[in-house]
Amino acid sequence: MAKAQTFADKVAKAKSQKSAVCPECGEVFIYMKVVEPVASASGSYRFQRKMEKHCKCKNT
């Protein structure tokens, strides 16, 4: 049976990995998937997906 992973374990693992750090607040960036509708040449819409990094100090 697998060991249950707590939220504290997940946070500790995220901090131990090498991640980009915000120069203003010093927190690790959070990656979010941004979905934008884009008009195609035929007139229909497609969804463009991209991963962007955001910081806690910019989200508030």
DSSP file (Angstrom, degrees, kcal/mol; ACC not computed):
  #  RESIDUE AA STRUCTURE BP1 BP2  ACC     N-H-->O    O-->H-N    N-H-->O    O-->H-N    TCO  KAPPA ALPHA  PHI   PSI    X-CA   Y-CA   Z-CA
    1    1 A M              0   0    0      0, 0.0     2,-0.1     0, 0.0     0, 0.0   0.000 360.0 360.0 360.0 141.0    0.0    0.0    0.0
    2    2 A A        -     0   0    0      1,-0.1     2,-0.3     3,-0.0     3,-0.0  -0.405 360.0-106.9 -76.9 149.8    1.3    3.5   -0.8
    3    3 A K        -     0   0    0     -2,-0.1     2,-0.3     1,-0.1    -1,-0.1  -0.580  36.4-114.0 -75.2 135.0    2.2    6.0    1.9
    4    4 A A        -     0   0    0     -2,-0.3     2,-0.6     1,-0.0    -1,-0.1  -0.531  27.4-142.4 -70.7 131.7   -0.3    8.8    2.2
    5    5 A Q        -     0   0    0     -2,-0.3     2,-0.1     4,-0.0    -1,-0.0  -0.861  13.8-150.1-100.6 123.7    1.3   12.1    1.2
    6    6 A T     >  -     0   0    0     -2,-0.6     4,-1.7     1,-0.1     5,-0.1  -0.372  27.7-108.4 -86.5 168.3    0.2   15.1    3.3
    7    7 A F  H  > S+     0   0    0      1,-0.2     4,-2.3     2,-0.2     5,-0.2   0.875 120.4  56.5 -63.8 -37.0    0.0   18.7    2.1
    8    8 A A  H  > S+     0   0    0      1,-0.2     4,-2.3     2,-0.2    -1,-0.2   0.875 105.4  51.8 -62.8 -37.2    3.1   19.6    4.2
    9    9 A D  H  > S+     0   0    0      2,-0.2     4,-2.1     1,-0.2    -1,-0.2   0.896 109.1  50.3 -64.6 -40.0    5.0   16.9    2.3
   10   10 A K  H  X S+     0   0    0     -4,-1.7     4,-2.1     2,-0.2    -2,-0.2   0.901 111.3  47.9 -65.3 -41.3    4.0   18.3   -1.0
   11   11 A V  H  X S+     0   0    0     -4,-2.3     4,-2.1     2,-0.2    -2,-0.2   0.908 111.4  50.4 -66.3 -42.3    5.0   21.8    0.0
   12   12 A A  H  X S+     0   0    0     -4,-2.3     4,-1.6     1,-0.2    -1,-0.2   0.886 110.6  49.8 -63.3 -38.8    8.4   20.6    1.3
   13   13 A K  H  X S+     0   0    0     -4,-2.1     4,-1.3     2,-0.2    -1,-0.2   0.903 109.8  50.6 -66.4 -41.1    9.0   18.7   -2.0
   14   14 A A  H  < S+     0   0    0     -4,-2.1    -2,-0.2     1,-0.2    -1,-0.2   0.875 111.9  47.5 -65.1 -37.4    8.1   21.8   -4.1
   15   15 A K  H  < S+     0   0    0     -4,-2.1    -1,-0.2     1,-0.2    -2,-0.2   0.791 108.4  55.1 -74.7 -27.0   10.5   23.9   -2.1
   16   16 A S  H  < S+     0   0    0     -4,-1.6    -1,-0.2    -5,-0.2    -2,-0.2   0.760  94.1  83.3 -77.8 -24.0   13.3   21.4   -2.3
   17   17 A Q  S  < S-     0   0    0     -4,-1.3     2,-0.7    -5,-0.1     0, 0.0  -0.475  95.6-102.2 -77.8 151.1   13.2   21.3   -6.1
   18   18 A K        +     0   0    0     -2,-0.1     2,-0.3     0, 0.0    -1,-0.1  -0.640  58.5 160.2 -75.5 113.4   15.0   23.9   -8.1
   19   19 A S        -     0   0    0     -2,-0.7     2,-0.2    -4,-0.2    -5,-0.0  -0.893  46.4 -89.6-132.2 160.6   12.4   26.4   -9.2
   20   20 A A        -     0   0    0     -2,-0.3     9,-2.0     9,-0.1     2,-0.4  -0.486  42.9-150.0 -70.1 140.7   12.3   30.0  -10.3
   21   21 A V  B     -A   28   0A   0      7,-0.2     7,-0.2    -2,-0.2     6,-0.1  -0.921  17.2-113.2-118.4 139.7   12.0   32.4   -7.5
   22   22 A C     >  -     0   0    0      5,-2.9     4,-1.4    -2,-0.4    32,-0.0  -0.514  18.0-146.5 -68.5 130.4   10.3   35.8   -7.6
   23   23 A P  T  4 S+     0   0    0      0, 0.0    -1,-0.1     0, 0.0    -2,-0.0   0.730  93.8  50.1 -71.7 -20.0   12.9   38.6   -7.1
   24   24 A E  T  4 S+     0   0    0      3,-0.1    -2,-0.0     1,-0.1    -3,-0.0   0.941 129.1  10.9 -84.0 -50.8   10.4   40.8   -5.3
   25   25 A C  T  4 S-     0   0    0      2,-0.1     3,-0.1     0, 0.0    -1,-0.1   0.632  90.4-126.6-107.3 -16.1    8.9   38.6   -2.6
   26   26 A G     <  +     0   0    0     -4,-1.4     2,-0.1     1,-0.3     0, 0.0   0.521  62.4 134.5  84.3   4.4   11.2   35.5   -2.8
   27   27 A E        -     0   0    0      1,-0.1    -5,-2.9    -6,-0.1    -1,-0.3  -0.488  63.1 -99.7 -85.4 158.1    8.3   33.0   -3.2
   28   28 A V  B     -A   21   0A   0     -7,-0.2    28,-0.2    -2,-0.1    -7,-0.2  -0.554  43.5-107.4 -75.4 139.2    8.4   30.2   -5.8
   29   29 A F        -     0   0    0     -9,-2.0     2,-0.5    -2,-0.2    26,-0.2  -0.361  26.2-138.6 -66.4 146.5    6.5   30.9   -9.0
   30   30 A I  E     -B   54   0B   0     24,-3.5    24,-3.2    -2,-0.0     2,-0.4  -0.923  14.1-136.6-106.3 131.3    3.2   29.0   -9.5
   31   31 A Y  E     -B   53   0B   0     -2,-0.5     2,-0.3    22,-0.2    22,-0.2  -0.763  23.8-176.1 -92.6 132.1    2.5   27.7  -13.0
   32   32 A M  E     -B   52   0B   0     20,-3.1    20,-2.9    -2,-0.4     2,-0.6  -0.947  26.3-124.6-125.5 146.2   -1.0   28.2  -14.4
   33   33 A K  E     -B   51   0B   0     -2,-0.3     2,-0.5    18,-0.2    18,-0.2  -0.820  26.2-161.1 -90.3 122.5   -2.6   27.0  -17.7
   34   34 A V  E     -B   50   0B   0     16,-3.3    16,-1.9    -2,-0.6     2,-0.5  -0.908   2.3-163.7-106.9 128.2   -4.0   30.0  -19.6
   35   35 A V  E     -B   49   0B   0     -2,-0.5    14,-0.2    14,-0.2    12,-0.0  -0.958   9.7-179.5-116.2 122.6   -6.5   29.2  -22.3
   36   36 A E  E     -B   48   0B   0     12,-2.5    12,-3.2    -2,-0.5     2,-0.4  -0.965  27.2-124.6-123.0 136.7   -7.3   31.9  -24.9
   37   37 A P  E     -B   47   0B   0      0, 0.0     2,-0.4     0, 0.0    10,-0.2  -0.651  29.7-170.2 -77.8 134.2   -9.7   31.8  -27.8
   38   38 A V  E     -B   46   0B   0      8,-3.3     8,-2.8    -2,-0.4     2,-0.3  -0.991  21.0-125.8-128.0 130.9   -8.0   32.6  -31.2
   39   39 A A  E     -B   45   0B   0     -2,-0.4     6,-0.2     6,-0.2     2,-0.1  -0.589  26.7-146.9 -76.3 132.6   -9.9   33.1  -34.5
   40   40 A S    >   -     0   0    0      4,-3.3     3,-1.3    -2,-0.3    -1,-0.0  -0.367  29.3 -98.9 -91.0 176.2   -8.7   30.9  -37.3
   41   41 A A  T 3  S+     0   0    0      1,-0.3    -1,-0.1     2,-0.1    -2,-0.0   0.799 122.0  56.8 -66.4 -29.0   -8.5   31.7  -41.0
   42   42 A S  T 3  S-     0   0    0      2,-0.1    -1,-0.3     1,-0.0     3,-0.1   0.508 120.3-106.1 -82.7  -3.0  -11.8   29.9  -41.6
   43   43 A G  S <  S+     0   0    0     -3,-1.3     2,-0.1     1,-0.4    -2,-0.1   0.336  83.4 115.8  97.9  -7.5  -13.6   32.1  -39.1
   44   44 A S        -     0   0    0     -5,-0.1    -4,-3.3     1,-0.0     2,-0.4  -0.437  64.3-113.5 -88.5 169.8  -14.0   29.5  -36.4
   45   45 A Y  E     -B   39   0B   0     -6,-0.2     2,-0.3    -2,-0.1    -6,-0.2  -0.840  26.4-173.0-108.1 142.2  -12.4   29.7  -33.0
   46   46 A R  E     -B   38   0B   0     -8,-2.8    -8,-3.3    -2,-0.4     2,-0.6  -0.870  25.3-119.2-123.1 160.1   -9.6   27.5  -31.6
   47   47 A F  E     -B   37   0B   0     -2,-0.3     2,-0.6   -10,-0.2   -12,-0.0  -0.902  18.7-155.3-106.7 124.3   -8.3   27.5  -28.0
   48   48 A Q  E     -B   36   0B   0    -12,-3.2   -12,-2.5    -2,-0.6     2,-0.4  -0.864  12.5-161.8 -98.6 123.9   -4.6   28.3  -27.5
   49   49 A R  E     +B   35   0B   0     -2,-0.6     2,-0.3   -14,-0.2   -14,-0.2  -0.867  16.3 162.7-108.7 138.1   -3.2   26.8  -24.3
   50   50 A K  E     -B   34   0B   0    -16,-1.9   -16,-3.3    -2,-0.4     2,-0.5  -0.992  34.5-124.1-150.9 151.3    0.0   27.9  -22.6
   51   51 A M  E     -B   33   0B   0     -2,-0.3     2,-0.4   -18,-0.2   -18,-0.2  -0.844  31.2-176.9 -97.0 126.3    1.6   27.6  -19.2
   52   52 A E  E     -B   32   0B   0    -20,-2.9   -20,-3.1    -2,-0.5     2,-0.5  -0.931  22.0-128.6-122.2 147.2    2.5   30.9  -17.5
   53   53 A K  E     -B   31   0B   0     -2,-0.4     2,-0.3   -22,-0.2   -22,-0.2  -0.817  28.2-177.8 -98.1 135.7    4.3   31.4  -14.2
   54   54 A H  E     -B   30   0B   0    -24,-3.2   -24,-3.5    -2,-0.5     2,-0.3  -0.904  15.7-138.4-128.6 155.3    2.7   33.7  -11.7
   55   55 A C    >>  -     0   0    0     -2,-0.3     4,-1.2   -26,-0.2     3,-0.6  -0.812  20.7-123.3-113.6 155.4    3.7   35.0   -8.3
   56   56 A K  H 3> S+     0   0    0     -2,-0.3     4,-0.9   -28,-0.2     3,-0.2   0.846 111.1  58.2 -64.3 -33.9    1.7   35.4   -5.2
   57   57 A C  H 34 S+     0   0    0      1,-0.2    -1,-0.2     2,-0.2    -3,-0.0   0.761 109.0  45.2 -71.0 -22.7    2.7   39.1   -4.9
   58   58 A K  H <4 S+     0   0    0     -3,-0.6    -1,-0.2     1,-0.1    -2,-0.2   0.701 106.7  59.5 -89.2 -22.1    1.2   39.8   -8.4
   59   59 A N  H  <        0   0    0     -4,-1.2    -2,-0.2     1,-0.2    -1,-0.1   0.661 360.0 360.0 -82.3 -16.9   -2.0   37.8   -7.9
   60   60 A T     <        0   0    0     -4,-0.9    -1,-0.2    -3,-0.0    -2,-0.1   0.475 360.0 360.0 -89.5 360.0   -3.3   39.9   -4.9
